[in-house]
Amino acid sequence: MKITEPFFEYSGRWWFPADKNKKHHGTLKKSEKGIELVLEEYEVNDFKEKGQFKKVDLLLGKLIDGTEITLQDCYQNNEIINSSGTRQKSYLVMLIFLGKHFEEVNEIKFSKVLVSYTYLDEWLHFFPLKRKFSEKKFKLEYTFPKKILIKINEHFSVSVVFNFSPPSYSYFQNEATIKQKGFIEFNFNLAKQFSEILPTIKTFQNFLLFSTQQKIDIDVIEAYCGTTLSLQEQQRSEPITIMFYNQTRGLQKELRPFEMLFSFRDIYKIRKKIFVNWFKIVSSFGHTLHLYSNILYKRDKDYPEIIFLNLVQAIEGYHRTKSKGLFVTENKYKKISKSLNKAIPNNLDKNFKESLESKIEYGNEYSLRKRLKEILEKNQADLTEKFIPDKKNFINLVTNTRNYFVHRDKSLEQNSAKGESLVALGIKLQIIFELLVLKELHFSDKQVKDLLNRKLSGLNIELLKNA
């Protein structure tokens, strides 16, 4: 059995790995609230949870069609005893491994994982179908795509792979359909536990989010155990389907290539460089990318203040990581800060004194104003003049708006952005951040210009200029 529906409900028998003789009827459910196992007909001492949160490390099960299943990290949710004496207990399940029984947690390791993401097929935009027309013949020829391998480092590689379903045949047939589905395949030199693999899966998920500009969900995860299986053995063996507690899948809208920042076709010739650099910048700029990702995941159009503050913090964090932004060297400032702290009178209010000491501690760092100025000066040739004609006014507006939102200083309110002006300011900051990331990915100057020109072509430039 393969569970592909976003929500499901399956019955089966469940037991502890160490107590196979005691099996209990129960139902596994996945809903908007998460994954829950509801057990019935058991004795009080049949299930022994551990710790404050009543956790069960592993539960094994067999669904009604005979499919083996392992549940990992199950937390007791509630327990009900009816008037008739019937007991019912439910667990919140963190991980599902469908297709195999694991007797111990340290056995749950995988060397190869295939992941399907929402919008992946649109981003790949790769369907090798040839059409031939003539007066009496219409011919379709589908060529199965080859695996596209990209070695990220000595520890693992990423590949683009495709599955396809050929047309079905029936006695009375009036149609034929070929279906192709793309996957990202992660191969690891050493088998890893799923908790170690999930951050890699999410790193690529955020890469797709950045490139498509859409909220990306993990659709399907299929995994192969160990490192000893040959390619032929893997092809013959059934993969294990993995699901986790907060895995969601929203509705997809139709997505066209020109709505993306870039597609796989845009980077096909430089794919290795882009993939490798993305994994590198995540390790360096992970926090700032997370702030950026939040605005695309949440789409808080009703809260432009949140979008604005996230982007300001992301840009400021990027600059701090990239160049520190210090007026003098750290060693030199130690002497300066020591002198400044000595100059603070001892008879000051304690809170006032701590406030001054805090300002001195960070006094060597560039202000937001100076960081923005430096970023715009370094990138003024890369389209910023198209939508930021007056850089000084832009920097003043961003700084005043940030300070007003953070400090709620009424004197700054009049000079801060509101309404459409705040929305436009958020769009400008988003484009600036995307420009910085594209450069970190080592797109050429021409490629950066082309990609941002394509994005700007779908925006109201005059509105951005005048906001």
N, C-alpha and C positions, 0 to 999 in steps of 0.2 A: 504493500500500500504506500502511495505517496500522498501526503497531505499538502494540497496546494491552495486550498481555500483560506482566506484571511481569518475566518472564524469557523470553528468546528466543534463537534461533540461526539466522542467515541467511547463505547463501553468496553470493559475488559476485566482481567483479573490481575491483582497487584500483590507484591510481596517484597520482603527484605532479602537482599542477596544471601545473608547468613541464615535465613529461615525460609527455605523454599517450600516447606510442607504446609505453611499457613498462608493460603492465598485468599484474597478478599475481593469481592465484587466492587467495582467503582467506575466512575465516569470522568474522562478527561475532557475539559472544556477550554476553548480559547475564545475570548470575547474582547470587547473594548477595554475591559478592566484588567486583562492579562490572562495568564494560564492558571487554571485551577483543577485540582484533582479532588473529587468528592468520593469518599469511601463509606461503605455500609457493611453491616453484619461483621462486627469484630469484637474481640474481648478487650477489656480495659488495658491489659498488659501486652497486647499484641504489638503496639507501636511505641517505641521508646525514643522520644525526641531528645536532642542534646541542647544544653545552654539556655540562656535567658529567652531567646526567640524560638525555642522548640524546633530546632532544625533537624531534618533527616538528610544525610549526605546523598544516599542513593535509594531509589525505589525501582524495582523491575516490574514489567508488565507484559501481558500478551493481549492484543486486541482481539475482537471476536472473529476476525478473518485470519488469525494466527500470526500477525505481524509482531515481532519483538520490539520492545521499547524500553528505554532507560530514562529515568527522570533524575536530574541532579539538583541539589540544593533546594529542598522542599521545606517551606516554613508553615507551621500549623497556623491556619487562619481562624477556624472556629470548630467547636464540637457541640453537637446537639444530642440530647437524650430525650426521645419522645415518651409520652405517657405509657406506651406499650412496652417500653424498655429497649426499643430499637435505637442503636447508636449510629450517628453520622458525623464524620470528621472530614474537614476540607483542608487542603494545603495549597499555598501559592507556590507554583513551580517556576524556578528560574531558567532551567535548561531542559530541552527535550532532545533525545537522540533516537530517531526512529529507524529501525532496521537491525538493531543489534543489542544484545545484553552485555553490559559491562559490570563485572563483579566487584571491581574496586575503582576508586576515583583516579588513581595513577595509571590505569589502563586506558583512560579516555584521551588518546593522543592521535593527532592526524598529521599526515605529511602533505596531503593535497586537499585543497578546498576550492569548490566552484561556487561562485556567487552571482546571482542575477539581481540587478538593481532596476528600479523603475527608471524609465527614460534611457536605459543603456542602449537599447536597439536604435532609438532615435539618434543618440549621440554617435554611435558607430556608423549609422547610415551606410550600411554595407550589405547589399543583397545582390549577389552575382547571378542575375537572371538575364538571359539573352532572348530577345523576341525576333522572330522572322515572319514576315507577312508575304503572302503571294495571293494570286487570285483564287487558288484552290486549296491553299494550305496555310495554317497558322501554327508555328512551331515555337515552343518554349523550351529552353535549355538551361538547367540549373546546375552549376558547378559547386560542389561542396567546398567551402572556404578552408584554406589551410590555417593551421594554428600560428598565431603571431606571438613569438616569444620575446620577452624583454627581461633581461637579467638586471635586477635592482642592485644587488651586492652579492657577496660570496655566500650569504645565508639563505636568500630566497629570490625567486623570480616571479614575474607576473606575466600571464599570457591572455590573449584574447582568443576565445574558442567559441565554436558554434555547434548547436544541436539543431537537427532538422527533422521534420516529420514529412515523409513522402505522401503523395495522394493515396487515398483509400480507393478500393475498387469494390463495385457492387454489380449485381446482374443488370439492374436498370440504373445506369449512371448518366447523370446530366451535368456534372460538375467535377472539377479536380482542384485540390488545394495543396500548395506546398507551404509549410510553416517553418520559419527559421527563428531561433532564439539565441541571443548572445550571452555569454558568461565571461566573467573575469576569473581566471584560474590562478590561485596562489600555490606555489610549490616551495616547500621548505626542505632544506638539507637534513635537518633533524626534526623528528615528529614533535609537535607541541600540543599542549592542552588548549582547549578552545578559548579559555580566558586569555591566553597569550596571543591567540590568532585574531580575536575580535578587534583589538585596536588597529591592526593592519587592514581589516575589512572596512572599518569606519574611516580610516585615512583615505582609502580610495573612494568611499562614499562621499567624502567632503571634496575630493578632487572633481567628481562628477557634478556636485552642487556648484562649485566655482565655475566650471566650464559651461554647464547648461543653464545656470541661473535659476534652477528650479529646486524645490524641495525633493530630495532623493530618499526613497525608502529601500530597505533590503527586502527583496522579493522572495528569493529561494536560496538556501544554503545546502550544498551537498558536499560530503566529505568522505575521504578514504583513509583508513587506519594504517599506521606504521609506514615503514620505508622499504619494505622488502618486496612489495608487489611490482611485477613488471608491467609495462604499458599494456600488453595483451591481457594480463590477469586483471588489471584495473578495468579494462573495457568489458570484460566478462562479468566482473563482480558488481553487485548492487551497491550504490553509494548509500551512506547514512544521511538522512535528512535531519538538519539541525534547526531548532527554533528556540528563541529566548524570550524572556518575560516581557520586555518592553519593545519587542519588534512590532512595528506598525506598518500598514500599507494603505496609503490614502488613495483617493481618486486621481487618475491621470487626465490632464487635459491634452489636447492635440498640440504637439510641439514641432515647430519648423526649424530648420537649420539656422535661418537668419535671426532667430530669437535667442540663440545661444551666444555666449562670449566666444567660444570656439568648439568645434566638433573634432572627432577623431580624424576625419579627412583633412582638417586644417593642420594637424600635427603629424600626419602619417609619416612624413620623411624625417621628422625630428622626434619621433615618439619616444625613443630610448632616453634622449636628453630630458624631455619634459617629464616623463614618469620618474626617472631617477631624481631629478631636482625637486619634484613635489615631495617625495619622501624625505629629502634633506631639509627642505624649508619647514616641514611640519615639526621636525625636531628642534628647529631654531625659533620659529615664529608660531608655535602651536596655539598659544594663548590669544594672539591677535587674530589668527584665522578662526578660532572658536567664536570670538566676538562678531566677526564678519558673518560667519555661518548662521548665527542666531537670527540676524535680520532677514535672511532668506528662508530659514525654517519657519519662523513665526509669522513673517509677513505682517508685522504690526502696523498696518496702514493707518489705523485709528490712533496710533501712538508714535507720531513722528519724532517726539522727544526721545523715546527709547532708541530708535534707529540712529538719530543724530549722536547721542552720547556713546553708543556702542562703536560707531565709526570713528569718532574723535579719539576714543580710548585705543582703538585698534591702530590708527595711524600713529598716535603718540607712542604706543608700545613698539610698533615696528621701528620707528626712528631710534628709540632708546636701545633696542636690541642691535640694530645695524651699526650705529655710530656712537652710542652712549650719549653724546651731546653734553660735554662738560666744558666749562669755561677755562678751567686750569686742570692740571694733572691731579690725580687723587692724593698723591703724597704731598703736593703743594697745598692742597685744600685742607689737609689734616692740620697743618700749622695755622692756617687762616681761621678755621672753625674753632680751634683751641683758644685763639686770642679773642674771637667774638664771644664765645661762651664765658670766658673770664670777665668780659666787660658787662655781663648781665648782673644788675644789682641783686644782692642776696635777699633784700627785704621785699621783693616783689611777691604778689599773690602766686601761690604754687601753680595754678592752672595757667596763668599768664606766662610764668617762667617756662613751663613745659611747652607752651605754644611757640615761644621764641626759639627754644632749643630745637624744636622740630623744623622750624623754618631754616635755621642755620644748617641742620643736618642735610637738607635737600637744596641748599642755596647754590650749590655748584652746578646743578642740572639746568639745562636749557628750559626756558618756559615753552608753553604750547605755541605762543606767537613765533618764537625764534625757530622752533622745529618746523612749523608750517612754511615759514619763509625759506628755510634751507631746502625743504622738499620741493617747493615750487620753482626755486631757482635752478635746481639740478634737473628738473623735468619740464622746463618751460617750452622746450622744443617739441614735446610730446603731447600736443593737442590741448594743454591746459588753457592756452590763450583763446581757444575756440569757445569755451564756455565759462572762462574766468577772465574777462577782459581787464578787470582792475584787481590785481592781486592784493594790493594794500587794503582795499575795502573788504575783500573776501576774508583776509586774515583777521581784520578787526571784527567782522561779523561773526566768524566762527568763535573767536576768543571771547567776545562779549556774551554770545549766546551760551557757550559752555559755562562761563563763570556765573551767569544768571541762573541756569538750571541747577548748578551745583551749590551755589551759596544763597540763592534767592535774594540777591541784593537788588532792591527796588530801583536803585539809581541806574542799574544796567538794563532794566526791562525795556526802556524806550529804544535802546540801541541793539536789541536782540531780535532774532528772526522769529516770525510767527506765521501760522497758516500756510499758504502756498509758498511763501518765502522759506519757511523751515523745511518743507518737503523738498523744494529745489536744492536747498543747501545740503540735505542728506544725500540726494542723487549725485551732487558734485563730489562729496566726500567719498561716496561709494566708488565712483569712477577713478578717483585719485588712488584709493587703496588697491583697486584692481590693476591699475597701471603699475604700481609698485610690485605686486605679486607677479605679474607677467614678466617684469624685468628680472625678478629673482628666479623665475623659471628659465631664464636665458633665451626668451624670444628675442629676435633681432629687433632693432629700432623700427625697421620697415614693417615687420610683422605686428609689433605693438600698435603702430599707427593704423595699420589696416584693420586690425581687430576692434580697436576703439572707435575708428571711423564708422565701422559697421554698426556698433552699438549706438553711437550718437545719431546715426541716420534714422533710428526709430524713436528718437526723443525730440521734444520741442526745444531746439537750441535757443531760440529767441527768449523763451520763457526762462531758461536757465541763465542766460546772459543778464536778463533784467531783474532776476530775483536777488 
